[in-house]
Amino acid sequence: MSSDLGLVRWQGPHRILTSAQGFHAQVNLLGLTFELCSASVLLLQSGYTEMTSQATENAVNAGGCYCGAVRYAVSQPPLVKGQCHCRPCQRMSGGAPQYFILVPPNGFAWTAGKPAHFTHPDLKNAVTRYFCKTCGTQLVTTRQDTPGYIVKIGTLDNPGGFVPRVAICHADALGFHTVPEGVQVFDGLPGV
C-alpha cells in the first residue's frame, strides 16, 4: 500500500522490534498492514490521554465544539485522513459523509470541559461518539477495535489543510456524495 495514503490503524497484536537505530513496528489499519520506523518511542494506550502542558503548547492542531464549552488538542500528525459514508455517519452529519482524521491515542487530549458520550447499546462493536452536551456538536468517535481518536474535521480550529486520502463504507454513499479525484475508495472498511 502506498505510504501517501496517510493510513495507520492500531489493532492488536502489534509487533514492535527495537534496535540501536530506533524501532520497527508493524500495525494494521482497517485490515491493511503497515510498517513504521522511527527513533522515537511508540505509545499504544487506550482511554483518555493526559497531556503535559508542553505537548498542549506544541499541538499540531486544536479544536472544539460550537459553543466553546469542550476543547481538545491534537499533538501528533494524523494516521488516517478520510471520509466515511456509512449510514450512522450520515445520520450524525445530517446526510453528508463524515470527514475525519485518526489520531493515535497519545496524540489527543481533552483540554477544556468534559464531553458527553453515546454508545449504541444494541450494536455489536458499536462506536462511542463524544459530543458537547450543551450545543450538541459531535467531536470525536472511538472504535473498540482501534485505539485512537477519530476527530471530526469540522471541529478543528484550522481545518483548511485537510485533504482526504481514503473514502470508506462507500457502498452506503448517497447519490450526491462526492469523492475527490485520487482518493482511494473502499466499499466497506478495508480488509473487512
Secondary structure as GFF3:
##gff-version 3
##sequence-region A 1 192
A	DSSP	three_ten_helix	3	5	.	.	.	ID=ss1
A	DSSP	beta_strand	15	19	.	.	.	ID=ss2
A	DSSP	beta_strand	22	29	.	.	.	ID=ss3
A	DSSP	beta_strand	32	38	.	.	.	ID=ss4
A	DSSP	alpha_helix	53	57	.	.	.	ID=ss5
A	DSSP	beta_strand	61	64	.	.	.	ID=ss6
A	DSSP	beta_strand	71	74	.	.	.	ID=ss7
A	DSSP	beta_strand	80	84	.	.	.	ID=ss8
A	DSSP	alpha_helix	87	93	.	.	.	ID=ss9
A	DSSP	beta_strand	98	103	.	.	.	ID=ss10
A	DSSP	three_ten_helix	105	107	.	.	.	ID=ss11
A	DSSP	beta_strand	108	112	.	.	.	ID=ss12
A	DSSP	beta_strand	116	119	.	.	.	ID=ss13
A	DSSP	beta_strand	128	131	.	.	.	ID=ss14
A	DSSP	beta_strand	138	143	.	.	.	ID=ss15
A	DSSP	beta_strand	146	152	.	.	.	ID=ss16
A	DSSP	three_ten_helix	153	155	.	.	.	ID=ss17
A	DSSP	beta_strand	166	168	.	.	.	ID=ss18
A	DSSP	three_ten_helix	170	172	.	.	.	ID=ss19
A	DSSP	beta_strand	184	185	.	.	.	ID=ss20
###
